[in-house]
């Protein structure tokens, strides 16, 4: 469920026949029970939640205020739905997580529909479950409850004590006074409670005040009983009320099951007889009986005329001797209307006081001076009548104060009399309207499509919160009225407190312009009526007018070939060919409600491109500035004929700016750009009925791409993320495609073992990005891949390496694990043979295999035994033992192989034929070391003649080289008439570098995709490598050359080789990193231009 869709559509079939798979669920309905505030009902079920549970509680709430915030509660009567498991776990209504009920949340106090939904399979603890409906506050409310589950209703009674199950006629009774004690309790279960025994006990004195058997109590009803009693002792008396003492009633909660709610206790303070507080009646007489005294303690306030009341009291001494009496008066408190036993702080501030201060001296009862007459004054400090503003009455309600008289020296000898004051309800209201006229005295008005607003304010001048309703209508069709920012034309004010006012904004929306209407001379009449929810006789009507303002609005839509270009900032360039005649249509519309005069002006970026203009097929003389007059709701089309010069080349462009102007401040500009440009377009063609086999190998599917554009495109291929176990990748897809060329990319798909056969086993997202160097395009397609029914097995021999030096004539048994990795039961026969490296069968081997012919389930593993024996005539060279599983048609469904070789039949004689292999190797190492040592010694003893003097000139040693002059002379080659210089020019460096570069080798062909299956147990991980991306930025700068030697005479530099027409010249640093020669042939020139080498 969510706030936008609610609970979805009604499913009539599931409503009539609720099912969980094949299990028919039961529907329970209780429509119409009523609950009072503070009470509840409990429904018990023998329920199995494994099939799911759906519970719905709904009620029609008493109308509240529609002006409350959307997130605040508007409920007058708040009911709550609770679902309780056998272990006490509780789920609350409308407490959801991902569409299912959860625990730990809070009760819903906003909605009047509450649901609990437990999906099937979430809960499994069957047993006694309870559905509870509680009334949290408000008035008496009926409701409907529906429960759908695999359950059986078990109606059960449940007796429970109330908050005031024990209620005394006075809160502080006097010793030896006769008082009444009321006992009450509720049956909150769904079954009638049979006759039950009820006992009321004074635990302080261990005396039973009442012991009786009560009549059967129906579900949801209250039983009560009143007794008279006199307390014989003072102090605290604890009274205990026990329901169903003998456990005659089977209950959901009692001393035997659940939580014991059959016991209720209360403490009562009993005072000694000695002093009494007595209120005079309205006639000024002193009451004599207890009933008269209680009636005299109740007073009514004349709320329209008074804000205070004087209540005469007598403090009567009924004891012996002279005493001093203290009198205390509690604060004024209000009685809760919903729970009369609950006292609340009053809304208004009240003062209380006596006309004389104590303590008071009184004499013995029966003598003169045995009493003290006082006057208790209660004043509402917030009330004010007769002032300059509206009267503020005392807040309505029932208020009480307790007057307690007690001996000063013996406070426990006391008496308390509760004084009750009733303040009646007064309903008064003031209504005011503002914002209905403009400053010039005309009625308010708005442009079409806009709104005019005014306000109706309501002030509650009564003495209790009140609710009011406002309803507004308009006499013209199409006009709308909205209240308080909503679209509702009828709305309730939120409850207004005393002297609280609330303005209700009223918005009148003028309908948008259609065909030039509404015109400025139209006026609408708005009628607003204010009514009171608490005073049906109150009605206030306001009538006003709303006018229409003139609105000048026009728009211009520019299109080419019927394709709308849109606003200038968002309009795409129009690709055209040289010599093309482009028809640019400007549709000018007057969407206002008054006539408009316009001028259309066309400006060209390149005025050499020719153009013309026409209206309704007629050429316009002044095409540069065209005047138009449009009536409201009319349109006109101006067609501009734009000629692209035949000599325009690719990349040439021109801008056409059309300005439609009403005034210097009111105009619309539309800019259109024509570009002679290349187009980047391509089409992907996916294979039809694509499917793969579950054989542990890739199945390749052909994806065709056609270049339908006008430029060479570089392609980049990718696929979406595949589910776990699936492998999806392209195998060497094409990276370059020429215009109008069609190429094929091979998409490899490998399904995980055991994937069930399906027509839509996998959805592959194929993404192709193309660019031409200046344009980019991206296309994504989805390919549905089916899974074929496949019989396949994986064979694991467990052999690592090869089995060599097998004894001829001795059979060898090798066990292989057979795993059914297909999606069909494996029914196959085994075949084994020995082959050479060319795949030909080798003789001299005896090979057999044993395999259980019982079909092997998908995902299961079995074993097979292969027995092979090398014969005497078996070749010594390594061979391959091939093991295959064949289906009924002879097709290979499983394969494994490993190398085998027998022991050599004999040796070749000689030393190494006799010695073991390790000994022969050791001898070879020793001999080689000896040869190395001998060679080094011979080289060290050889005499090498020094022939250096042969190359010296005669007399070279005639002078000693004491100062290095001879060395300087040798190095001096002279500088006159020399072809070299002290520096090397840039041209010489480039020429030498070009001469030193070797021709690049021809790029190797793309490796072919291997045929057949990949090695068992080595499924490739991840995707195959994609093509190397183009290098970003400039290539790395060339390292500086070392200084060149200064030759005696520079030889002539050879001419640089002329580059072939097929490829641009290479940069100084050689082929850029990551490039192939084929890429350089097609795009090398672009790289040179971008990197400043062209």
Residue pairs with C-beta under 8 A, 6 or more apart in sequence:
1 7
1 8
1 96
1 99
1 115
7 115
17 24
18 24
18 25
18 27
18 54
18 148
19 25
20 51
20 52
20 120
20 150
21 51
21 120
23 51
23 150
25 51
25 52
25 148
25 149
25 150
26 148
26 149
26 150
26 151
26 152
27 146
27 147
27 148
28 43
28 45
28 145
28 146
28 147
28 148
28 151
28 153
29 144
29 145
29 146
30 43
30 144
30 145
30 190
31 144
31 145
32 142
32 144
33 41
33 142
33 143
33 145
33 220
34 140
34 141
34 142
34 143
34 220
35 41
35 79
35 133
35 134
35 135
35 140
35 141
35 142
35 143
35 220
36 135
36 140
37 77
37 135
37 136
37 137
37 138
37 139
37 140
37 338
37 339
38 135
38 137
38 162
38 163
38 338
38 339
39 134
39 135
39 186
39 188
39 220
40 132
40 133
40 134
40 135
40 188
41 132
41 133
41 188
41 189
41 190
41 219
41 220
42 130
42 131
42 132
42 156
42 158
42 188
42 189
42 190
42 252
43 130
43 131
43 132
43 133
43 145
43 147
43 153
43 155
43 190
44 128
44 129
44 130
44 131
44 153
44 154
44 155
44 156
44 189
44 190
44 252
45 128
45 129
45 130
45 131
45 147
45 149
45 151
45 152
45 153
45 154
46 126
46 127
46 128
46 129
46 151
46 152
46 154
47 53
47 126
47 127
47 128
47 129
47 149
47 150
47 151
47 152
48 126
48 149
48 150
48 151
49 85
49 118
49 122
49 123
49 124
49 125
49 126
49 129
49 149
49 150
50 120
50 121
50 123
50 124
50 126
50 150
51 120
51 149
51 150
52 117
52 118
52 119
52 120
52 121
52 122
52 149
53 83
53 116
53 117
53 118
53 123
53 147
53 148
53 149
53 151
54 115
54 116
54 117
54 118
54 146
54 147
54 148
54 149
55 81
55 83
55 93
55 115
55 116
55 117
55 131
55 145
55 146
55 147
55 148
56 113
56 114
56 115
56 145
56 146
57 79
57 81
57 93
57 113
57 114
57 115
57 133
57 143
57 144
57 145
58 112
58 113
58 114
58 143
58 144
59 77
59 79
59 112
59 141
59 142
59 143
59 144
60 112
61 75
61 76
61 77
61 112
61 141
62 76
62 77
62 138
62 139
62 141
63 76
63 492
63 533
64 74
64 75
64 76
64 492
65 74
65 467
65 492
65 493
65 494
65 495
66 74
66 488
66 491
66 492
67 484
67 491
67 492
67 493
67 494
67 502
67 504
68 74
68 494
71 110
72 110
73 109
73 110
74 110
75 109
75 110
75 111
75 112
75 138
76 138
76 139
77 135
77 137
77 138
77 139
77 140
77 141
78 109
78 135
78 136
78 137
78 138
79 112
79 114
79 133
79 134
79 135
79 136
79 141
79 143
80 92
80 93
80 107
80 108
80 114
80 133
80 134
80 136
81 92
81 93
81 114
81 115
81 116
81 131
81 132
81 133
81 145
82 90
82 91
82 92
82 93
82 131
82 132
82 133
82 134
83 90
83 91
83 101
83 116
83 118
83 129
83 130
83 131
83 132
84 90
84 91
84 129
84 130
84 131
84 132
85 123
85 125
85 127
85 129
86 125
86 127
86 128
86 129
87 125
89 103
90 103
91 101
91 102
91 103
91 116
91 118
92 101
92 105
92 106
92 107
92 108
92 116
93 107
93 108
93 114
93 115
93 116
94 108
94 111
94 114
94 115
95 101
95 102
95 103
95 104
95 105
95 106
95 108
96 102
96 117
99 117
100 117
100 118
100 119
100 122
101 115
101 116
101 117
101 118
107 136
108 114
109 136
128 154
129 151
130 252
131 145
131 147
133 143
133 145
135 141
137 338
138 338
139 338
153 190
155 189
155 190
155 191
155 219
156 189
156 190
156 191
156 250
156 251
156 252
157 187
157 189
157 190
157 191
157 192
157 193
157 194
157 217
157 219
157 249
157 250
157 251
157 252
158 187
158 188
158 189
158 251
158 252
158 253
158 254
158 261
159 185
159 186
159 187
159 188
159 189
159 193
159 196
159 217
159 243
159 244
159 249
159 251
159 254
159 261
159 262
160 185
160 186
160 187
160 188
160 243
160 253
160 261
160 262
161 185
161 186
161 241
161 243
161 261
161 262
161 263
161 264
162 184
162 185
162 186
162 222
162 264
163 339
163 341
163 342
164 184
164 340
164 341
165 183
165 184
165 185
165 241
165 264
165 266
166 181
166 182
166 183
166 200
166 239
166 241
166 264
166 265
166 266
167 181
167 182
167 184
167 341
168 179
168 180
168 181
168 182
168 268
169 179
169 180
169 181
169 294
170 177
170 179
170 416
170 418
171 268
171 269
171 402
171 416
171 418
172 269
172 270
172 271
172 404
172 414
172 415
172 416
173 179
173 231
173 268
173 270
173 271
174 270
174 271
174 272
174 273
174 276
174 415
175 231
175 232
175 233
175 234
175 270
175 271
175 272
175 273
176 230
176 231
176 232
176 273
177 230
177 231
177 273
177 290
178 228
178 229
178 230
178 290
179 228
179 229
179 230
179 231
180 226
180 227
180 228
180 229
181 200
181 209
181 226
181 227
181 228
181 229
181 239
182 224
182 225
182 226
183 198
183 200
183 210
183 224
183 225
183 226
183 227
183 241
184 222
184 223
184 224
184 225
185 198
185 222
185 223
185 224
185 241
185 243
185 264
186 220
186 221
186 222
187 193
187 217
187 218
187 219
187 220
187 221
187 222
187 223
188 220
189 219
189 251
189 252
190 219
191 219
192 216
192 217
192 218
192 219
193 216
193 217
193 244
193 249
193 251
194 216
194 248
194 249
195 213
195 214
195 215
195 216
195 248
196 213
196 214
196 217
196 243
196 244
196 245
196 246
196 248
196 249
197 211
197 212
197 213
197 214
197 244
197 245
197 246
197 248
198 210
198 211
198 212
198 213
198 214
198 225
198 241
198 242
198 243
198 244
198 245
199 208
199 210
199 211
199 241
199 242
199 245
200 208
200 209
200 210
200 211
200 227
200 239
200 240
200 241
200 242
201 207
201 208
201 209
201 239
201 240
201 242
202 208
202 209
202 237
202 238
202 239
203 238
203 239
203 240
203 265
204 233
204 235
204 236
204 237
204 238
205 232
205 233
205 237
209 227
209 229
209 239
210 225
210 227
212 225
214 223
214 225
215 223
217 223
231 237
231 268
231 270
233 270
234 270
234 271
234 272
234 412
234 413
235 269
235 270
235 412
236 267
236 268
236 269
236 270
237 267
237 268
237 269
237 270
238 265
238 266
238 267
238 268
239 265
239 266
239 267
239 268
240 263
240 264
240 265
241 263
241 264
241 265
242 262
242 263
243 262
243 263
244 251
244 254
244 262
247 254
247 255
247 256
251 257
251 258
251 262
252 258
253 259
253 260
253 261
253 262
254 260
254 261
254 262
255 262
271 406
271 412
271 413
271 414
271 415
271 416
272 410
272 412
272 413
272 414
273 318
273 319
273 413
274 317
274 318
274 319
274 323
274 407
274 410
274 413
274 414
274 415
275 315
275 316
275 317
275 318
275 319
275 323
275 325
275 362
275 405
275 406
275 407
275 413
275 414
275 415
276 315
276 316
276 318
276 405
276 415
276 417
277 313
277 314
277 315
277 316
277 327
277 403
277 404
277 405
277 415
277 416
277 417
278 286
278 287
278 293
278 296
278 313
278 314
278 316
278 417
279 287
279 293
279 296
279 297
279 311
279 312
279 313
279 314
279 417
279 419
280 286
280 287
280 296
280 311
280 312
280 313
280 314
281 287
281 292
281 295
281 296
282 296
282 299
284 312
286 314
287 293
287 295
287 296
293 417
297 417
297 418
297 419
297 420
298 420
298 422
299 309
299 311
299 419
299 420
299 421
299 422
300 421
300 422
300 423
300 424
301 309
301 394
301 421
301 422
301 423
301 424
303 393
303 394
303 396
303 423
303 424
303 426
303 463
304 385
304 391
304 393
304 426
305 385
306 385
307 379
307 380
307 383
307 384
307 385
307 394
308 377
308 378
308 379
308 380
309 377
309 378
309 421
310 375
310 376
310 377
311 375
311 376
311 377
311 378
311 419
312 373
312 374
312 375
312 376
313 373
313 374
313 375
313 376
313 403
313 417
314 371
314 372
314 373
314 374
315 325
315 327
315 360
315 362
315 371
315 372
315 373
315 374
315 405
316 365
316 370
316 371
317 323
317 325
317 362
317 363
317 364
317 365
317 370
317 371
318 365
319 364
319 365
319 413
320 364
320 365
321 364
322 361
322 362
322 363
322 364
323 361
323 362
323 407
323 408
324 359
324 360
324 361
324 362
324 407
324 408
324 409
325 358
325 359
325 360
325 361
325 362
325 372
325 405
325 406
325 407
325 408
326 358
326 359
326 360
326 405
326 406
326 407
326 408
326 411
327 354
327 358
327 359
327 360
327 374
327 403
327 404
327 405
328 403
328 404
328 406
329 352
329 353
329 354
329 376
329 401
329 402
329 403
329 404
330 401
330 402
330 403
330 404
331 350
331 352
331 401
332 346
332 350
332 352
332 378
332 399
332 400
332 401
332 421
333 343
333 344
333 345
333 346
333 399
333 400
333 401
334 343
334 344
334 345
334 346
334 347
334 397
334 398
334 399
334 400
335 342
335 343
335 344
335 397
335 398
335 399
335 400
336 342
336 343
336 344
337 397
343 400
346 395
346 397
346 399
347 395
347 397
347 498
348 380
348 381
348 382
348 383
348 394
348 395
349 380
349 381
349 382
350 378
350 379
350 380
350 381
350 399
351 377
351 378
351 379
351 381
352 376
352 377
352 378
352 379
352 401
353 376
353 377
354 374
354 375
354 376
354 377
355 374
355 375
355 377
356 372
356 374
359 408
360 372
361 369
362 369
362 370
362 371
362 372
363 369
363 370
364 370
376 401
376 403
376 419
378 399
378 401
378 421
380 394
380 395
380 423
382 392
382 394
382 395
383 392
383 393
383 394
383 395
384 391
384 392
385 391
385 392
385 393
390 428
390 430
390 459
390 461
390 499
391 428
391 461
392 461
392 498
392 499
393 426
393 462
393 463
393 498
394 423
394 463
395 423
395 463
395 464
395 498
396 423
396 424
396 425
396 426
396 463
396 464
397 423
397 464
398 420
398 421
398 422
398 423
399 420
399 421
399 422
399 423
400 418
400 419
400 420
400 421
401 418
401 419
401 421
402 416
402 417
402 418
402 419
403 416
403 417
403 418
403 419
404 414
404 415
404 416
404 417
405 414
405 415
405 416
406 412
406 413
406 414
406 415
407 413
407 414
423 463
425 462
425 463
425 464
426 462
426 463
426 464
427 462
427 464
427 466
427 532
427 534
427 535
427 538
428 460
428 461
428 462
429 458
429 459
429 460
429 461
429 462
429 466
429 468
429 532
429 535
429 538
430 458
430 459
430 461
430 501
431 456
431 457
431 458
431 459
431 530
431 540
431 542
432 456
432 457
432 459
433 454
433 455
433 456
433 457
433 528
433 542
433 544
434 454
434 455
434 457
434 503
435 444
435 453
435 454
435 455
436 443
436 444
436 454
436 544
437 443
437 444
438 444
438 445
442 547
443 523
443 544
443 545
443 546
443 547
444 452
444 453
444 454
444 544
444 546
444 547
445 452
445 546
445 547
445 548
445 549
446 452
446 508
446 509
446 510
446 546
446 547
446 548
446 549
447 510
447 548
447 549
447 550
447 551
448 510
448 511
448 512
448 513
448 518
448 548
448 551
448 593
449 510
449 511
449 512
449 513
449 551
450 509
450 510
451 482
451 507
451 508
451 509
451 510
452 507
452 508
452 510
452 546
453 505
453 506
453 507
453 508
454 505
454 506
454 544
455 503
455 504
455 505
455 506
456 470
456 503
456 504
456 506
456 528
456 530
456 542
457 501
457 502
457 503
457 504
458 468
458 470
458 493
458 496
458 501
458 502
458 504
458 530
459 496
459 499
459 500
459 501
460 466
460 468
460 496
460 497
460 498
460 499
460 500
460 501
461 498
461 499
462 498
462 534
463 498
464 498
464 534
465 495
465 496
465 497
465 498
466 495
466 496
466 532
466 533
466 534
466 535
467 492
467 493
467 494
467 495
467 496
467 532
467 533
467 534
468 492
468 493
468 496
468 530
468 531
468 532
468 533
469 490
469 491
469 492
469 493
469 530
469 531
469 532
469 533
470 483
470 490
470 491
470 492
470 493
470 504
470 506
470 528
470 529
470 530
471 489
471 490
471 528
471 529
471 531
472 481
472 483
472 489
472 490
472 506
472 526
472 527
472 528
472 529
473 481
473 489
473 526
473 527
474 480
474 481
474 508
474 524
474 525
474 526
474 527
474 546
475 524
475 525
475 527
476 522
476 524
476 525
478 511
479 508
479 509
479 510
479 511
479 524
479 546
480 487
480 489
480 508
480 509
480 511
481 489
481 506
481 507
481 508
481 509
481 526
482 488
482 489
482 506
482 507
482 509
483 489
483 490
483 491
483 504
483 505
483 506
483 507
484 491
484 504
484 505
485 505
485 507
491 504
492 533
493 502
493 504
494 502
496 502
506 526
506 528
508 524
508 526
508 546
510 518
510 524
510 546
510 548
511 518
513 551
513 553
513 591
513 592
513 593
513 632
513 633
514 633
515 632
515 633
516 590
516 592
516 593
516 631
516 632
516 633
516 634
517 593
517 632
517 633
518 548
518 593
519 548
519 593
519 632
520 547
520 548
520 549
520 550
520 593
520 594
521 548
522 547
522 548
523 545
523 546
523 547
523 548
524 545
524 546
524 547
525 543
525 544
525 545
526 543
526 544
526 545
526 546
527 541
527 542
527 543
528 541
528 542
528 543
528 544
529 539
529 540
529 541
529 542
530 538
530 539
530 540
530 541
530 542
531 538
531 539
531 540
532 538
548 593
550 592
550 593
550 594
551 592
551 593
551 594
552 592
552 594
552 596
552 662
552 666
553 590
553 591
553 592
554 588
554 589
554 590
554 591
554 592
554 596
554 598
554 630
554 660
554 662
554 668
555 588
555 589
555 591
555 668
556 586
556 587
556 588
556 589
556 658
556 660
556 668
556 670
557 564
557 586
557 587
557 589
558 564
558 565
558 571
558 584
558 585
558 586
558 587
558 658
558 670
558 672
559 565
559 584
559 585
559 587
560 574
560 582
560 583
560 584
560 585
560 672
561 583
565 571
565 572
565 574
565 670
565 672
567 670
568 669
568 670
568 671
571 670
571 671
571 672
571 673
573 653
573 673
573 674
573 675
573 677
574 582
574 672
574 673
574 674
574 675
575 675
575 676
575 677
575 679
576 582
576 644
576 674
576 675
576 676
577 644
577 676
578 644
578 645
578 646
578 647
578 648
578 649
578 652
578 676
579 644
579 645
579 646
579 648
580 643
580 644
581 641
581 642
581 643
581 644
582 641
582 642
582 643
582 644
582 674
583 639
583 640
583 641
583 642
584 639
584 640
584 641
584 642
584 656
584 658
584 672
585 637
585 638
585 639
585 640
586 600
586 637
586 638
586 639
586 640
586 658
586 660
586 670
587 635
587 636
587 637
588 598
588 600
588 628
588 630
588 635
588 636
588 637
588 638
588 660
589 630
589 634
589 635
590 596
590 630
590 631
590 632
590 633
590 634
590 635
591 633
592 632
593 632
594 632
595 629
595 630
595 631
595 632
596 629
596 630
596 662
597 627
597 628
597 629
597 662
598 627
598 628
598 629
598 630
598 660
598 661
598 662
599 625
599 626
599 627
599 628
599 660
599 661
600 625
600 626
600 627
600 628
600 638
600 658
600 659
600 660
601 624
601 625
601 626
601 658
601 659
601 661
602 611
602 613
602 623
602 624
602 640
602 656
602 657
602 658
603 656
603 657
603 659
604 611
604 654
604 655
604 656
604 657
605 653
605 654
605 655
605 656
605 657
606 654
606 655
608 645
609 642
609 643
609 644
609 645
609 654
610 643
610 645
611 623
611 640
611 641
611 642
611 643
611 656
612 619
612 623
612 640
612 641
613 619
613 620
613 623
613 626
613 638
613 639
613 640
613 641
614 620
614 638
614 639
614 641
615 626
615 636
615 637
615 638
615 639
616 637
620 626
620 638
623 640
626 638
628 636
628 638
630 636
640 656
640 658
642 656
642 674
644 654
644 674
644 676
648 676
649 676
650 676
650 677
650 678
651 675
651 676
651 677
652 675
652 676
653 673
653 674
653 675
653 676
653 677
654 673
654 674
655 671
655 672
655 673
656 671
656 672
656 673
656 674
657 669
657 670
657 671
658 669
658 670
658 671
658 672
659 667
659 668
659 669
659 670
660 667
660 668
660 669
660 670
661 667
661 668
678 709
678 710
678 711
678 772
678 774
678 775
679 709
679 710
679 711
680 709
680 711
680 713
680 770
680 771
680 772
680 775
680 776
680 777
681 707
681 708
681 709
681 777
682 705
682 706
682 707
682 708
682 709
682 713
682 737
682 768
682 770
682 777
682 779
683 705
683 706
683 708
684 703
684 704
684 705
684 766
684 768
684 779
684 781
685 703
685 704
685 705
685 706
686 703
686 766
686 781
686 783
687 701
687 702
687 703
687 783
689 786
690 701
690 783
690 784
690 785
690 786
691 699
691 785
691 786
691 787
691 788
692 699
692 749
692 750
692 751
692 761
692 762
692 785
692 786
692 787
692 788
693 699
693 751
693 788
693 790
693 792
694 751
694 752
694 753
694 754
694 755
694 787
694 788
694 790
694 792
694 821
694 822
694 823
695 790
695 792
695 821
695 822
695 893
695 1013
696 750
696 753
696 792
696 794
696 821
696 1013
696 1014
696 1016
696 1019
697 750
697 1012
697 1013
697 1014
698 727
698 731
698 748
698 749
698 750
699 748
699 749
699 750
700 731
700 746
700 747
700 748
700 749
700 1009
701 746
701 747
701 748
701 749
701 783
701 785
702 744
702 745
702 746
702 747
703 744
703 745
703 746
703 747
703 766
703 783
704 742
704 743
704 744
704 745
705 715
705 734
705 737
705 742
705 743
705 744
705 745
705 768
706 740
706 741
706 742
707 713
707 737
707 738
707 739
707 740
707 741
707 742
708 740
709 739
709 772
710 739
711 739
711 772
711 775
712 736
712 737
712 738
712 739
712 772
712 1082
713 736
713 737
713 770
713 771
713 772
714 735
714 736
714 770
714 771
714 772
714 773
714 1030
714 1083
715 733
715 734
715 735
715 736
715 737
715 768
715 769
715 770
716 735
716 768
716 769
716 770
716 1026
716 1027
716 1029
717 730
717 733
717 745
717 766
717 767
717 768
717 1026
718 730
718 767
718 768
718 769
718 1026
719 728
719 729
719 730
719 747
719 764
719 765
719 766
719 767
719 1023
720 764
720 765
720 766
720 767
722 728
722 762
722 764
723 762
724 752
725 751
725 752
725 753
725 755
726 749
726 750
726 751
726 752
726 762
727 748
727 749
727 750
727 1019
727 1020
727 1023
728 747
728 748
728 749
728 750
728 762
728 764
728 1023
729 747
729 748
729 1023
729 1024
730 745
730 746
730 747
730 748
730 1024
730 1026
731 746
731 747
731 748
731 1009
731 1024
732 746
732 1006
732 1007
732 1009
732 1027
733 745
733 746
733 1027
734 743
734 744
734 745
735 1027
736 1078
736 1079
736 1082
737 743
746 1009
747 764
747 766
747 783
748 1024
749 762
749 764
749 785
750 1019
751 761
751 762
751 787
753 794
753 819
753 821
753 822
753 859
754 820
754 821
754 822
754 823
754 858
754 859
755 761
755 787
755 823
756 787
756 823
757 786
757 787
757 788
757 789
757 790
757 823
758 786
758 787
759 784
759 786
760 784
760 785
760 786
761 785
761 786
761 787
762 784
762 785
762 787
763 782
763 783
763 784
763 785
764 782
764 783
764 785
765 780
765 781
765 782
766 780
766 781
766 782
766 783
767 778
767 779
767 780
768 778
768 779
768 780
769 776
769 777
769 778
770 776
770 777
770 778
770 779
771 777
773 1083
773 1086
787 823
789 823
789 824
790 822
790 823
790 824
791 822
791 824
791 825
791 826
791 827
791 828
791 887
791 893
792 820
792 821
792 822
792 893
792 894
793 818
793 819
793 820
793 821
793 822
793 826
793 828
793 856
793 885
793 893
793 894
794 818
794 819
794 821
794 894
794 1016
794 1017
795 816
795 817
795 818
795 819
795 864
795 883
795 885
795 894
795 895
795 896
795 1016
796 816
796 817
796 819
796 896
796 1016
796 1017
797 814
797 816
797 883
797 896
797 898
798 815
798 816
798 817
799 814
799 898
801 899
802 878
802 898
802 899
802 900
802 901
803 812
803 814
803 881
803 898
803 899
803 900
803 901
804 878
804 899
804 900
804 901
805 901
805 902
805 903
806 812
806 870
806 900
806 901
806 902
806 903
807 870
807 902
807 903
808 870
808 871
808 872
808 874
808 902
808 903
808 905
809 869
809 870
809 871
809 872
810 869
811 846
811 867
811 868
811 869
812 867
812 868
812 869
813 865
813 866
813 867
814 865
814 866
814 867
814 868
814 881
815 863
815 864
815 865
815 866
816 863
816 864
816 865
816 866
816 883
816 896
817 861
817 862
817 863
818 826
818 851
818 856
818 861
818 862
818 863
818 864
818 885
818 894
819 859
819 860
819 861
820 826
820 856
820 857
820 858
820 859
820 860
820 861
821 859
822 858
822 893
823 858
824 858
825 855
825 856
825 857
825 858
826 855
826 856
826 885
826 893
826 894
827 853
827 855
827 856
827 887
827 888
828 851
828 885
828 886
828 887
828 893
828 894
829 851
829 853
829 885
829 886
830 849
830 850
830 851
830 864
830 866
830 883
830 884
830 885
830 886
831 849
831 883
831 884
831 885
831 886
832 847
832 848
832 849
832 866
832 868
832 881
832 882
832 883
832 884
833 841
833 845
833 847
833 881
833 882
834 841
834 842
834 845
834 847
834 868
834 879
834 880
834 881
834 882
834 900
835 841
835 842
835 879
835 880
835 882
836 842
836 875
836 877
836 879
836 880
837 880
842 874
842 875
842 879
843 873
843 874
844 870
844 871
844 872
844 873
844 874
844 875
845 868
845 869
845 870
845 871
845 874
845 879
846 868
846 869
846 871
847 866
847 867
847 868
847 869
847 881
848 866
848 867
848 868
849 864
849 865
849 866
849 867
849 883
850 864
850 865
850 866
850 867
851 864
851 885
852 862
852 864
856 862
864 883
866 881
866 883
868 881
868 900
870 900
870 902
872 905
874 902
876 901
876 902
876 903
876 904
876 905
877 901
878 899
878 900
878 901
879 899
879 900
879 901
880 897
880 898
880 899
880 900
881 897
881 898
881 899
881 900
882 895
882 896
882 897
883 895
883 896
883 897
884 892
884 894
884 895
885 892
885 893
885 894
885 895
886 892
886 893
887 893
895 1013
895 1016
896 1016
907 913
907 914
911 920
911 923
912 920
915 923
959 966
961 967
973 1046
973 1048
978 1048
978 1049
979 1049
979 1050
980 1046
980 1047
980 1048
980 1049
980 1050
982 1046
984 1043
984 1044
988 1053
989 1041
990 1068
991 1053
991 1054
991 1056
992 1044
992 1053
993 1041
993 1068
994 1056
994 1057
995 1053
995 1054
995 1056
997 1066
997 1070
1000 1066
1000 1071
1000 1077
1002 1077
1003 1076
1003 1077
1003 1078
1014 1020
1028 1074
1028 1076
1029 1074
1030 1074
1030 1075
1030 1079
1030 1083
1031 1072
1031 1073
1031 1074
1031 1075
1034 1091
1035 1067
1035 1069
1035 1072
1035 1073
1035 1091
1036 1069
1036 1073
1037 1069
1038 1068
1038 1069
1059 1065
1062 1081
1063 1077
1063 1080
1063 1081
1063 1084
1064 1080
1064 1084
1064 1085
1064 1088
1065 1088
1066 1080
1066 1084
1067 1087
1067 1088
1067 1091
1067 1093
1071 1077
1071 1080
1072 1080
1072 1087
1075 1087
1080 1087
1085 1094
1087 1093
1088 1094
